Each structure stands twice: as C-alpha cells, then as structure tokens.
C-alpha cells in the first residue's frame, strides 16, 4: 500500500522492513538481539559505575573509556528498541522526523566514537613517548576539550545529512525502507530526482572518518611501537605493550565490522539483503558488547574493582 507506480510520494513517515527475507523469523531473532542489547547496556553501565566509584581510576584513559561507554549506549539504544518493537509488535512505521533523528544519532555517534579512539591513541602516545609530560598535557580540562572536539567533529560532519535529505529530497518512489533502521543510503536510494550531492557527501564523510581517522591512529601507534622497541629490556617492552592491548582490541572491534559492512554494501551485490542488514546491526552491537569485556579483562584496576564488588555481593549479611 506504500507503492506508487505513477508518481512520487511526499511521505510523512516510512516503513522499516526489519530483516528483509527473514520476517517469519523475527520473533526468534528477537531473542539474540534482545540478549545482546541487554549485555551491552549492563556492561557499559557497569564500566561507568566502577570508574565513578573508584577514585584511582579518575585518570585520562578511564575518562575516555567513560566517553566510549556513553557513546556505545547511545548507539545501541538508537536502534535496538525500535528493532525489538518491529520484532515483537510489528511496529514498522516511523515518522519522517523520527527517522531522520535516528539516522543523525547513528552516524553522528559512530563518528564521535572514531574521534574518541583517535584521542585515546594520542593519550597512549603521550603516556609512552613523553611520560614526564603526561599529567601536564592531559589535564582534566584537556581531556574534556578532546571529548568536546570529538563530539563537534561528529555533529559538524553528520549534521548536514538530515538537512540535505529534508531540503533536497522531498519526493520518494516508496516509503518502504528495506532496512531495520534509518540509515543514510537506505533513505537516499528511495528518493526521486538527483541524489548525486547526497551520495558524494555521504561517501566523503565515510572517507574522512574511516580512512583519515584510522590512518592517524595507525601513525600514532607506529611512533608508540618505535618507542617501545627502544626500551631496555624485553620485560619492559611486554609490560608497555600490554597497556596498549585493550585499546588496540577496541579499535579493531570498532573498525573491522564497519569496514566489512561498508564493503559488503558497496561491492557485495550478490550478497543476500538479510546478510547486509544483519551485518549493519552487528556493527552497532558488537563494539558496545565487547568494549566493556575487553577493558574489564585487560585492565587490572577495573578487574580488581569488579571482583571486589562481586565478592561483597556474595558474602552473607
């Protein structure tokens, strides 16, 4: 009922398909998705609570980790409640403004997360390559400014996307979005008229975020590894390298699913649609799930505080 064979539409809302081709399995798919969302929320809230309570963790690296946890909560909450509403209640319809708002939050905070990883790489570089200036360079005010720059970096990059859709693309062939959430290209491909500007801007932002940020992070780690190799003993090298391992794991967890999803979307024309959509959902769920696990397992202070809390909770009163 949302198709028009003769004319373009001016929609007030869109219809999210969910997982195309797997609609009959939606109720079963809701089990792993709701479980993963719950794990992501509990894990990131736990990280925030532990760092807030443990004063010894009030250091730049852990402040950045708090920012990462908040971003992961925003990313997963921007998509999962609506997806679960589709799975459980068949709530496919989404208002146009709500759709553009969801699109903004998804792309904006994915961009902000990339910026936070870059700031964390800078923090590791200063800590390892210039440790005597670490406390003077990365003050609380400096950490706050880096977080604000990452946020503005996301808002300024992504802010034009919903405005360009609103102003340049008022007409659509259909209101049906073959996706589980409002993603930029999923909306633009439905539009009537010339979408060249929207496509070029979207690809340009993808290049700036995925390529330039990752290159800057790589350059930071090249200098870090050079400094590590210059340490006197193998034990010192391993210990210093261990301090970077959590961050490296988190970066890989973030960038690899995005790269796989983007490449599959651009070049995987023979990949079934439900694979595209599942990958797109996983890249918004996997980092929020794995980041708390990686940092809890690899960071001694967080691990010890969690064990302390768990032991206190299991002791009889």
C-alpha positions in Angstrom: 0.0 0.0 0.0 3.0 2.2 0.1 4.0 1.9 -3.5 3.1 4.3 -6.3 3.6 3.3 -9.9 2.7 6.6 -11.5 4.1 9.3 -9.2 6.5 10.1 -6.5 5.2 10.4 -2.9 5.7 13.1 -0.2 5.9 10.8 2.8 5.1 11.8 6.4 6.5 8.5 7.6 8.5 5.5 6.5 8.0 1.7 6.9 11.0 -0.2 8.3 11.1 -3.7 7.0 13.2 -5.2 9.8 15.4 -8.0 8.4 14.3 -8.4 4.8 13.6 -12.0 3.8 13.5 -13.2 7.4 10.2 -11.6 8.6 8.9 -15.0 9.5 11.8 -15.4 12.0 11.5 -12.0 13.6 10.2 -13.4 16.9 13.2 -15.8 17.1 15.7 -13.2 16.0 14.4 -11.0 18.9 16.0 -13.5 21.4 19.7 -13.0 20.4 19.2 -9.3 19.7 17.5 -8.5 23.0 20.1 -10.6 24.8 23.0 -8.7 23.1 21.3 -5.3 23.8 20.9 -6.2 27.5 24.6 -7.3 27.7 25.7 -4.1 26.1 23.6 -1.9 28.5 24.7 -3.8 31.6 28.3 -3.9 30.6 28.7 -0.2 29.7 26.7 0.9 32.8 28.9 -1.3 34.9 32.0 0.3 33.5 30.6 3.8 34.1 29.7 2.9 37.7 33.1 1.3 38.5 35.0 4.3 37.2 32.8 6.7 39.0 33.2 4.9 42.4 36.9 4.0 42.1 38.8 7.3 42.6 42.1 5.7 41.5 40.5 5.4 38.0 40.0 9.1 37.7 42.7 9.4 35.0 42.6 10.4 31.3 42.5 6.9 29.9 39.4 6.0 32.1 37.7 9.3 31.3 38.0 8.4 27.6 36.6 5.0 28.5 33.6 6.6 30.1 33.0 8.6 27.0 33.3 5.4 24.9 30.7 3.7 27.2 28.2 6.6 26.8 28.7 6.6 23.0 28.1 2.8 22.9 24.9 3.2 25.0 23.6 5.9 22.6 24.5 3.9 19.5 22.8 0.7 20.7 19.8 2.5 22.1 19.3 4.5 18.9 18.5 1.2 17.1 17.7 -1.7 19.3 14.4 -0.5 21.0 12.8 0.2 17.6 14.2 -3.1 16.1 12.7 -5.0 19.0 9.4 -3.2 18.6 9.4 -4.4 15.0 10.2 -7.9 16.1 7.7 -8.1 18.9 4.8 -5.8 18.0 5.1 -5.3 14.2 5.7 -1.6 14.8 7.2 -0.9 11.4 6.1 2.7 10.9 8.4 5.5 11.8 7.7 9.2 11.5 9.9 11.1 9.0 11.4 13.4 11.6 12.0 10.4 14.0 13.6 8.6 11.1 16.0 11.5 10.3 16.7 11.9 14.1 17.6 8.2 14.3 19.8 8.5 11.3 21.6 11.5 12.8 22.3 9.8 16.1 23.6 6.6 14.5 26.0 8.3 12.1 26.9 11.1 14.4 27.9 8.9 17.4 29.7 6.4 15.2 31.8 9.4 14.0 32.3 10.6 17.6 33.4 7.1 18.7 36.1 7.2 15.9 37.2 10.6 17.3 37.4 9.3 20.8 39.6 6.4 19.6 41.9 8.9 18.0 42.0 10.9 21.3 42.9 7.7 23.2 45.7 7.0 20.7 47.1 10.4 21.4 46.8 9.7 25.2 48.7 6.5 24.8 51.3 8.2 22.6 52.0 10.9 25.3 52.0 8.3 28.1 54.6 6.1 26.4 56.6 8.6 24.3 56.7 11.5 26.7 55.6 10.1 30.1 57.0 13.0 32.1 54.6 15.5 30.5 51.6 13.2 30.6 49.9 14.8 33.6 50.7 18.3 32.5 49.5 17.8 28.9 46.4 15.6 29.6 44.8 17.5 32.4 41.1 17.0 33.2 40.4 20.2 31.2 42.4 18.9 28.2 40.5 15.6 28.3 37.2 17.4 28.4 38.3 19.6 25.4 39.3 16.5 23.4 35.9 14.9 24.1 34.1 18.1 23.1 36.2 18.3 19.8 35.2 14.6 19.1 31.5 15.5 19.7 31.7 18.6 17.5 33.6 16.6 14.9 30.6 14.2 14.7 27.9 16.9 14.8 29.5 19.1 12.1 30.2 16.1 9.8 26.8 14.5 10.1 24.5 17.5 10.9 24.1 18.3 7.2 22.9 14.8 6.2 19.3 15.1 7.6 19.1 18.7 6.4 20.2 17.7 2.9 17.5 15.0 2.8 14.9 17.4 4.1 15.8 20.2 1.7 16.9 18.3 -1.4 14.8 15.1 -1.4 11.2 15.8 -0.7 9.8 13.1 -3.1 10.2 9.3 -2.9 9.3 6.3 -5.0 8.2 4.3 -2.0 8.0 4.7 1.8 9.3 1.2 2.4 12.9 1.1 3.7 14.5 -2.3 3.2 16.4 -2.0 6.5 15.9 -2.3 10.2 16.8 1.3 11.0 17.0 4.7 9.1 20.5 4.6 7.5 21.5 7.4 5.2 22.0 5.4 2.0 18.9 3.3 2.6 16.8 6.5 2.5 18.6 8.3 -0.3 18.2 5.3 -2.7 14.4 5.6 -2.4 14.4 9.3 -3.4 13.2 10.7 -6.7 15.4 13.1 -8.5 19.1 13.7 -8.5 20.9 12.2 -5.4 24.4 12.9 -6.6 25.2 15.5 -3.9 23.8 13.3 -1.1 25.8 10.3 -2.4 29.1 12.3 -2.7 28.7 13.9 0.7 27.9 10.5 2.3 31.0 8.9 0.7 33.2 11.8 1.6 32.2 11.6 5.2 32.9 7.9 5.2 36.3 8.5 3.7 37.1 11.2 6.3 36.0 9.1 9.3 37.1 5.6 8.3 40.2 6.3 6.3 41.7 9.5 7.8 41.0 8.7 11.5 42.3 5.2 11.1 45.5 6.5 9.4 46.0 9.0 12.2 45.6 6.2 14.8 48.0 4.0 12.8 50.6 6.8 12.7 50.3 7.2 16.5 50.9 3.5 17.0 53.8 3.4 14.7 55.5 6.0 16.9 54.4 4.2 20.0 55.9 0.9 18.8 59.1 2.6 17.9 59.3 3.9 21.4 58.5 0.5 22.9 61.2 -1.2 20.8 63.7 1.3 22.2 63.1 0.2 25.8 66.0 -1.5 27.6 64.6 -5.0 28.4 62.1 -7.4 26.9 60.1 -7.4 30.1 59.7 -3.6 29.9 58.6 -3.9 26.3 56.0 -6.5 27.0 54.6 -4.6 30.0 54.3 -1.3 28.0 52.8 -3.2 25.0 50.2 -4.7 27.4 49.0 -1.2 28.3 48.1 -0.7 24.7 46.5 -4.0 24.0 43.0 -3.1 25.3 42.9 0.0 23.1 44.1 -1.9 20.0 41.4 -4.6 20.5 38.7 -2.0 20.9 39.9 -0.2 17.7 39.8 -3.5 15.8 36.3 -4.3 17.2 35.1 -0.9 16.0 36.7 -0.6 12.6 36.6 -4.1 11.3 32.7 -4.6 11.4 32.3 -1.1 9.8 34.7 -1.9 7.1 33.1 -5.3 6.4 29.6 -3.8 6.4 30.6 -0.9 4.1 32.4 -3.2 1.6 29.6 -5.6 1.6 27.1 -2.8 0.9 29.2 -1.2 -1.8 30.5 -4.3 -3.6 28.6 -7.3 -2.4 25.8 -7.1 -4.9 25.3 -10.9 -4.9 25.1 -11.0 -1.0 21.5 -11.6 0.1 19.8 -8.5 1.6 19.3 -10.0 5.1 23.1 -10.5 5.3 23.6 -6.8 4.6 21.1 -5.8 7.3 22.4 -8.3 9.9 26.0 -7.0 9.3 24.8 -3.4 9.7 23.1 -4.3 13.0 26.1 -6.2 14.3 28.5 -3.3 13.7 26.3 -1.2 16.0 26.0 -4.0 18.6 29.4 -5.7 18.7 31.5 -2.8 19.9 29.1 -1.9 22.8 29.2 -5.6 23.9 32.9 -6.2 23.5 34.4 -2.9 24.7 33.4 -3.5 28.4 34.6 -7.1 28.2 37.9 -6.1 26.6 38.6 -3.4 29.2 37.3 -5.4 32.1 39.6 -8.3 31.2 42.6 -6.3 30.2 42.6 -3.5 32.8 43.8 -4.6 36.2 42.2 -1.8 38.2 38.7 -2.4 36.6 39.0 -6.1 37.0 40.0 -5.9 40.7 37.2 -3.5 41.5 34.6 -5.7 39.8 35.9 -8.8 41.7 35.7 -6.8 44.9 32.1 -5.8 44.2 31.1 -9.3 43.3 32.7 -10.8 46.4 31.0 -8.2 48.6 27.7 -9.1 46.9 28.0 -12.8 47.6 29.1 -12.5 51.2 26.3 -13.4 53.7 25.0 -10.4 55.8 
